[in-house]
Each structure stands twice: as structure tokens, then as C-alpha cells.
Amino acid sequence: MPETPPNDDHKHRRHAVYASETTGLLLIALMLLVLTLVRYWHDLHWSLR
């Protein structure tokens, strides 16, 4: 008798793919935010700067 059913392994792999996709999208969004801040840093009007 196997310890884990094959169906559970498939669900675990699918979850890992979704998690890595979400991590990649968050990293891309963070990079876009950083690049935008670097590009327009002097044009932003900061009240506390």
C-alpha cells in the first residue's frame, strides 16, 4: 500500500507551480515599482523630503 495516493502528489506539484508563478509576478511588480521610483525620484513632490 503506498504511503500517499498519487492524486495528492499531483495536487502538491500543481500548488508548487502556482506558488512559484505568484512569486514571480510579485517580483516583477516589485521591480517595476523600484524602476519607476528610480526614474521619477526627482519629479516626485515629497512633503517630508
C-alpha positions, 0 to 999 in steps of 0.5 A: 500500500503506498504511503500517499495516493498519487492524486495528492502528489499531483495536487502538491506539484500543481500548488508548487507551480502556482506558488512559484508563478505568484512569486514571480509576478510579485517580483516583477511588480516589485521591480517595476515599482523600484524602476519607476521610483528610480526614474521619477525620484526627482519629479516626485513632490515629497512633503517630508523630503 
